[in-house]
Amino acid sequence: MDARRAVGLARRSGDDAAEAAAHTAVDCAKHELGERGPVWWDDDAPDYNRRLAKNTPYAEWWATIDQDATAAEPPKA
């Protein structure tokens, strides 16, 4: 956010060099956050979207989550 604020300050002051440096800082931050750069979804891993968790390799994990959620529900009156 500091880099984004620096862009605005540089624009308002008319300092082209400071604005370019601020844009570079924004780009660097976005790369570090994973918002820019190589895409994660192009890794040739199987896509399990639109499938029930019980029908995927995550079935065992999902069963533990499902049981925990059911145990946390209050009893019905």
C-alpha positions in Angstrom: 0.0 0.0 0.0 2.9 2.3 0.7 4.0 2.0 -3.0 0.5 2.7 -4.2 0.4 5.8 -2.0 3.7 6.9 -3.4 2.3 6.7 -6.9 -0.5 9.1 -6.0 1.9 11.5 -4.2 4.2 11.5 -7.2 1.4 12.2 -9.6 0.0 15.0 -7.6 3.5 16.6 -7.3 4.2 16.1 -11.0 7.5 14.2 -10.3 7.8 11.8 -13.3 10.9 10.1 -11.9 9.3 9.5 -8.5 6.2 8.2 -10.2 8.2 5.7 -12.3 10.1 4.5 -9.2 6.8 4.1 -7.3 5.3 2.1 -10.2 8.4 -0.1 -10.1 7.8 -0.6 -6.3 4.2 -1.5 -6.9 5.2 -4.0 -9.6 7.7 -5.6 -7.2 5.2 -5.9 -4.4 2.6 -7.5 -6.7 5.2 -10.1 -7.8 6.0 -10.9 -4.2 2.3 -11.3 -3.4 1.8 -13.6 -6.4 -0.5 -11.2 -8.2 1.9 -11.0 -11.1 4.4 -13.4 -12.6 4.0 -17.1 -13.5 0.4 -18.4 -13.2 -0.2 -21.1 -10.6 -3.0 -22.8 -12.6 -0.9 -23.7 -15.5 1.1 -26.5 -13.7 -0.5 -29.5 -15.4 -2.0 -30.6 -12.1 -5.4 -32.2 -12.4 -8.4 -29.9 -11.9 -10.8 -31.0 -9.2 -13.2 -28.0 -9.5 -16.9 -28.9 -9.8 -16.4 -32.3 -8.1 -17.5 -33.5 -4.7 -14.5 -33.6 -2.3 -15.4 -37.2 -1.5 -14.7 -38.1 -5.2 -11.2 -36.6 -5.2 -7.8 -37.4 -3.6 -8.9 -35.1 -0.8 -11.7 -37.5 0.3 -9.9 -38.6 3.5 -9.2 -35.0 4.5 -12.7 -34.0 3.7 -14.2 -36.8 5.9 -12.3 -35.4 8.9 -13.5 -31.9 8.2 -17.1 -33.0 7.7 -17.0 -35.0 11.0 -15.6 -32.0 12.9 -18.3 -29.7 11.5 -21.1 -32.2 12.4 -19.8 -32.6 15.9 -19.8 -28.8 16.4 -23.5 -28.4 15.5 -25.8 -27.7 18.5 -28.4 -30.4 19.3 -31.8 -29.9 17.7 -34.6 -29.1 20.1 
